Amino acid sequence: MNIRTKKLLTGVLGALSLLAAGVADARDLKLAMQTNPGTAQYDGVEKFAALVKERSGGKLNVKIFGGGALGGDLQTVSSLQGGIIDMSVMNASLLNGVSKEFSFLDFPFLFNSNAEAYAIVDGPVGKRLMDKLPAKNLIGLAYPELGFRHISNGKRPINKLEDLQGLKIRVIQTPVYVETMNALGANATPLPFPEVYGALETRAVDGATNPLVTLQVQKFYEVQKYLTLTRHQYNPQIMIVSKKTWDSLPPADQKILQDAALEARDYERKVSREKEAQALEYLKQHLQVNELPASEVARARERLKPVIDKYTREVGEDLMNEVNAELARLRSAK
């Protein structure tokens, strides 16, 4: 074997060695979520995964498990804390069991617009909440959105609060939301998201509260008749990482995840707003749609004051004073 051939062979073997090392160093990150393809939330996570793969040179691969494939949200939180699952995107208020301050994100009629919600969760308040997570073996990266919720049901139109009386309405598994629906006259039924379609189909529950895109993508309109536009609750979501996973990553990889999460958040919010408008037009073809009158919204706000007062004491009056002061500032600036 001549010297030139030896050098060529050595170079090839070196390249193969580096390639093998790169493959060996590659890491899959399991990301669990409840929603399915077609939602803005899933689009946002796909965007995140693409950014992470590109910026890590294929070293980090985010594997998405949608539709509750790895369990419900509360089970996922435990799996994240234990390092069984690496990442998740879920409604931020579901972390109330980790830190009670997250409960305020379920307060009814808190935000008048998406922009108000963004200002709160992207600002000092949102950071304050995320700062609570590392002590509970979680890391928060960004707040994408689920959006404003509305009420659908299979029994009757809801034109006034009395129409809610006795309706079994599925709600997310948080105390504030359960008490909110009960205070409005419904029978709140907390269920994990993957169980909702079956519960509606079998009439185990009469209705549910969801963003418009969720109603369309999950085909809940197939097992519902009426949709009332209430905008009674805005749900920010949160992208979280297991602290065990986070601590195992070098700082450069942590930065890749953080930067990608923020960019994907902005992308997801834009898609969410676009899809919401499209979903409303679609749902009007399948459901009887009405808007809850402003007078009934005012009645609802009044009826819900005891719930808000109760949970304000729980999450801390200082926190809510900060939230309300910022909302007042935003509204006065318009």
C-alpha positions as CSV (number, residue, x, y, z in Angstrom):
1,M,0.0,0.0,0.0
2,N,1.6,3.3,-1.1
3,I,1.7,6.4,1.1
4,R,-1.1,8.2,-0.9
5,T,-3.4,5.3,-0.4
6,K,-2.6,5.0,3.3
7,K,-3.4,8.7,3.8
8,L,-6.7,8.4,1.9
9,L,-7.6,5.3,3.9
10,T,-6.7,7.1,7.1
11,G,-8.8,10.1,6.2
12,V,-11.8,7.9,5.3
13,L,-11.5,6.0,8.6
14,G,-11.2,9.3,10.5
15,A,-14.3,10.7,8.9
16,L,-16.2,7.5,9.6
17,S,-15.1,7.6,13.2
18,L,-16.3,11.2,13.6
19,L,-19.6,10.3,12.0
20,A,-20.0,7.4,14.3
21,A,-19.2,9.6,17.3
22,G,-21.8,12.1,16.1
23,V,-24.5,9.4,15.8
24,A,-23.6,8.1,19.2
25,D,-23.9,11.6,20.7
26,A,-27.3,12.2,19.1
27,R,-30.1,12.3,21.6
28,D,-33.8,11.9,21.3
29,L,-36.0,14.0,23.5
30,K,-39.6,12.7,24.2
31,L,-42.2,15.5,24.2
32,A,-45.7,14.6,25.4
33,M,-48.8,16.6,24.6
34,Q,-52.6,16.2,24.6
35,T,-53.4,17.8,21.2
36,N,-53.2,16.3,17.7
37,P,-51.9,17.4,14.3
38,G,-53.9,20.2,12.9
39,T,-53.9,22.3,16.0
40,A,-51.7,25.4,16.4
41,Q,-50.1,23.8,19.5
42,Y,-49.0,20.8,17.4
43,D,-47.8,23.1,14.6
44,G,-45.8,25.0,17.2
45,V,-44.1,21.9,18.6
46,E,-43.3,20.7,15.1
47,K,-41.7,24.1,14.5
48,F,-39.7,23.8,17.7
49,A,-38.5,20.3,16.8
50,A,-37.3,21.5,13.4
51,L,-35.5,24.4,14.9
52,V,-33.8,22.3,17.5
53,K,-32.7,19.7,14.9
54,E,-31.3,22.3,12.6
55,R,-29.5,24.3,15.2
56,S,-28.0,21.3,16.9
57,G,-26.8,19.8,13.6
58,G,-29.1,16.8,14.2
59,K,-27.6,16.1,17.6
60,L,-30.9,16.8,19.4
61,N,-34.1,15.2,18.0
62,V,-37.5,16.1,19.6
63,K,-39.9,13.2,19.2
64,I,-43.5,14.3,19.5
65,F,-46.1,12.1,21.2
66,G,-49.5,13.8,20.7
67,G,-53.1,12.8,21.6
68,G,-52.2,11.9,25.2
69,A,-50.2,8.9,24.0
70,L,-47.9,9.1,27.0
71,G,-50.7,9.8,29.5
72,G,-52.8,12.7,30.7
73,D,-51.4,16.0,31.7
74,L,-51.2,15.3,35.4
75,Q,-49.5,12.0,34.8
76,T,-47.1,13.7,32.4
77,V,-46.1,16.2,35.1
78,S,-45.1,13.3,37.4
79,S,-43.2,11.7,34.5
80,L,-41.3,14.9,33.8
81,Q,-40.3,15.3,37.4
82,G,-39.0,11.7,37.4
83,G,-37.1,12.2,34.2
84,I,-39.2,9.5,32.4
85,I,-40.4,12.1,29.8
86,D,-38.2,14.9,28.7
87,M,-40.5,17.7,27.6
88,S,-44.2,18.7,27.4
89,V,-46.5,21.4,26.3
90,M,-49.7,21.8,28.4
91,N,-52.1,24.4,29.9
92,A,-49.9,26.4,32.3
93,S,-52.6,26.4,35.0
94,L,-52.3,22.6,35.3
95,L,-49.1,23.3,37.2
96,N,-51.1,24.6,40.1
97,G,-50.3,21.4,42.0
98,V,-46.6,22.2,41.6
99,S,-47.0,25.9,42.5
100,K,-50.3,27.4,43.6
101,E,-49.5,30.7,41.9
102,F,-50.2,29.1,38.5
103,S,-53.9,28.9,39.5
104,F,-54.5,32.6,38.6
105,L,-54.2,31.7,34.9
106,D,-57.6,30.0,35.3
107,F,-59.3,33.1,36.6
108,P,-62.4,33.7,34.4
109,F,-62.7,36.8,32.3
110,L,-59.2,37.8,33.3
111,F,-57.9,38.9,29.9
112,N,-59.8,40.9,27.3
113,S,-57.4,40.0,24.5
114,N,-54.5,37.8,23.5
115,A,-52.2,40.8,23.7
116,E,-53.0,41.3,27.3
117,A,-52.3,37.7,28.1
118,Y,-48.9,37.8,26.2
119,A,-47.9,40.9,28.2
120,I,-48.5,39.2,31.5
121,V,-47.0,35.8,30.8
122,D,-44.0,37.1,28.8
123,G,-43.2,39.7,31.5
124,P,-42.2,39.7,35.1
125,V,-45.3,37.7,36.2
126,G,-44.6,34.9,33.8
127,K,-41.0,34.8,34.9
128,R,-42.0,34.7,38.5
129,L,-44.1,31.6,37.9
130,M,-41.3,29.9,35.9
131,D,-38.8,30.6,38.7
132,K,-40.9,28.4,41.0
133,L,-40.4,25.3,38.8
134,P,-36.7,24.2,39.2
135,A,-37.3,23.4,42.9
136,K,-40.0,21.0,41.6
137,N,-37.7,19.3,39.1
138,L,-39.1,21.3,36.1
139,I,-37.8,24.0,33.8
140,G,-40.0,26.4,32.0
141,L,-39.1,27.7,28.5
142,A,-42.0,29.6,27.0
143,Y,-45.7,30.3,27.0
144,P,-47.4,29.3,23.7
145,E,-51.2,29.6,23.8
146,L,-54.3,27.5,23.7
147,G,-56.5,30.6,23.4
148,F,-59.9,31.6,24.6
149,R,-62.4,28.9,25.6
150,H,-66.1,28.7,24.6
151,I,-68.9,26.4,25.7
152,S,-70.4,23.7,23.5
153,N,-73.2,21.3,24.5
154,G,-75.7,18.8,23.0
155,K,-78.9,19.9,24.8
156,R,-79.8,23.5,24.3
157,P,-78.5,27.0,23.2
158,I,-77.0,29.0,26.1
159,N,-78.5,32.5,25.9
160,K,-78.5,33.3,29.6
161,L,-76.8,31.8,32.7
162,E,-79.9,29.9,33.6
163,D,-79.4,27.8,30.4
164,L,-76.3,26.3,32.0
165,Q,-78.2,25.0,35.0
166,G,-77.7,21.3,35.4
167,L,-75.6,20.8,32.3
168,K,-72.7,18.4,32.9
169,I,-69.7,20.3,31.4
170,R,-66.3,18.8,31.1
171,V,-63.6,21.1,32.4
172,I,-59.8,20.8,32.7
173,Q,-58.5,19.3,36.0
174,T,-57.9,22.4,38.0
175,P,-59.8,23.6,41.1
176,V,-60.4,27.1,39.9
177,Y,-62.0,25.9,36.7
178,V,-64.2,23.4,38.5
179,E,-65.5,26.1,40.8
180,T,-66.0,28.5,38.0
181,M,-68.3,26.3,36.0
182,N,-70.2,25.3,39.2
183,A,-70.7,28.9,40.1
184,L,-72.2,29.6,36.7
185,G,-74.8,26.9,37.3
186,A,-73.3,23.9,35.4
187,N,-72.2,20.6,36.9
188,A,-68.4,20.7,36.3
189,T,-66.9,17.4,35.4
190,P,-63.1,17.3,35.3
191,L,-61.7,14.8,32.8
192,P,-58.4,14.2,31.1
193,F,-58.4,15.5,27.5
194,P,-58.1,12.2,25.7
195,E,-61.4,11.1,27.3
196,V,-63.5,14.0,26.2
197,Y,-64.8,12.8,22.8
198,G,-65.9,9.5,24.2
199,A,-67.7,11.2,27.2
200,L,-69.5,13.6,24.8
201,E,-70.4,10.7,22.4
202,T,-71.9,8.5,25.2
203,R,-73.6,11.5,26.9
204,A,-71.5,11.0,30.1
205,V,-71.2,14.7,29.8
206,D,-73.5,17.2,28.0
207,G,-70.8,19.6,26.9
208,A,-67.3,20.9,27.2
209,T,-65.3,24.1,27.1
210,N,-62.7,24.4,24.3
211,P,-61.0,26.8,22.0
212,L,-62.6,26.8,18.5
213,V,-59.7,25.1,16.8
214,T,-59.9,22.2,19.3
215,L,-63.6,21.8,18.6
216,Q,-62.8,21.5,14.9
217,V,-59.7,19.4,14.9
218,Q,-60.9,16.9,17.5
219,K,-64.3,16.8,15.7
220,F,-66.2,17.5,18.8
221,Y,-68.8,19.1,16.6
222,E,-69.8,15.5,15.6
223,V,-71.2,14.9,19.1
224,Q,-72.4,18.4,20.0
225,K,-75.2,20.6,18.7
226,Y,-74.7,24.1,20.2
227,L,-71.8,26.4,20.5
228,T,-71.9,29.6,22.7
229,L,-69.1,32.1,22.2
230,T,-68.2,33.1,25.8
231,R,-64.5,33.8,25.8
232,H,-64.8,33.1,29.5
233,Q,-61.2,31.9,29.9
234,Y,-57.9,32.3,28.2
235,N,-55.4,29.4,28.5
236,P,-51.8,30.2,28.1
237,Q,-49.8,27.0,27.7
238,I,-46.3,26.3,28.9
239,M,-43.4,24.4,27.4
240,I,-41.6,22.6,30.2
241,V,-38.5,20.4,30.4
242,S,-37.6,17.8,33.0
243,K,-34.9,19.2,35.2
244,K,-33.1,15.9,35.1
245,T,-33.0,16.2,31.3
246,W,-32.0,19.9,31.4
247,D,-29.2,19.3,33.8
248,S,-27.8,16.5,31.6
249,L,-27.4,18.9,28.7
250,P,-24.4,21.2,28.1
251,P,-25.1,24.9,28.2
252,A,-24.9,25.2,24.4
253,D,-27.7,22.7,24.0
254,Q,-29.8,24.3,26.7
255,K,-29.5,27.6,24.8
256,I,-30.7,25.9,21.6
257,L,-33.8,24.6,23.4
258,Q,-34.5,28.0,25.0
259,D,-34.1,30.0,21.8
260,A,-36.1,27.6,19.8
261,A,-38.9,27.6,22.3
262,L,-39.2,31.4,22.2
263,E,-39.2,31.4,18.4
264,A,-41.7,28.6,18.2
265,R,-43.9,30.4,20.7
266,D,-44.3,33.4,18.5
267,Y,-44.9,31.2,15.5
268,E,-47.5,29.2,17.3
269,R,-49.4,32.2,18.6
270,K,-49.6,33.6,15.0
271,V,-50.9,30.3,13.7
272,S,-53.4,30.1,16.6
273,R,-55.0,33.4,15.8
274,E,-55.3,32.5,12.1
275,K,-56.7,29.1,12.7
276,E,-59.2,30.4,15.3
277,A,-60.8,32.7,12.6
278,Q,-61.0,29.8,10.2
279,A,-62.4,27.4,12.7
280,L,-65.3,29.7,13.6
281,E,-66.4,29.8,10.0
282,Y,-66.1,26.0,9.8
283,L,-68.1,25.4,13.0
284,K,-70.9,27.7,11.9
285,Q,-71.6,25.0,9.2
286,H,-71.9,22.2,11.7
287,L,-73.3,23.8,14.9
288,Q,-75.9,26.3,16.0
289,V,-73.6,29.2,17.1
290,N,-74.6,32.2,19.3
291,E,-72.7,34.7,21.3
292,L,-73.3,35.2,25.0
293,P,-74.9,38.7,25.4
294,A,-72.8,41.4,27.1
295,S,-75.5,41.6,29.8
296,E,-75.0,37.9,30.7
297,V,-71.2,38.3,30.7
298,A,-71.7,41.1,33.3
299,R,-73.9,38.8,35.3
300,A,-71.3,36.0,35.1
301,R,-68.5,38.3,36.3
302,E,-70.6,39.3,39.3
303,R,-71.5,35.7,40.1
304,L,-67.8,34.7,39.9
305,K,-66.4,37.3,42.3
306,P,-66.5,34.9,45.3
307,V,-64.4,32.3,43.3
308,I,-61.9,35.0,42.3
309,D,-61.7,36.4,45.8
310,K,-61.1,32.9,47.3
311,Y,-58.3,32.0,44.9
312,T,-56.7,35.5,45.1
313,R,-56.1,34.7,48.7
314,E,-54.6,31.4,47.8
315,V,-52.3,32.6,45.0
316,G,-51.3,35.7,46.9
317,E,-52.8,39.2,46.8
318,D,-49.4,40.7,46.0
319,L,-49.3,38.6,42.8
320,M,-52.8,39.6,41.8
321,N,-52.1,43.2,42.6
322,E,-49.2,43.0,40.2
323,V,-51.3,41.4,37.5
324,N,-54.2,43.8,37.8
325,A,-51.9,46.8,37.9
326,E,-50.2,45.7,34.6
327,L,-53.6,45.0,33.0
328,A,-54.9,48.5,34.1
329,R,-51.7,50.1,32.6
330,L,-52.2,48.2,29.3
331,R,-55.9,49.2,29.1
332,S,-55.3,52.9,29.9
333,A,-52.6,53.0,27.2
334,K,-55.0,52.2,24.5
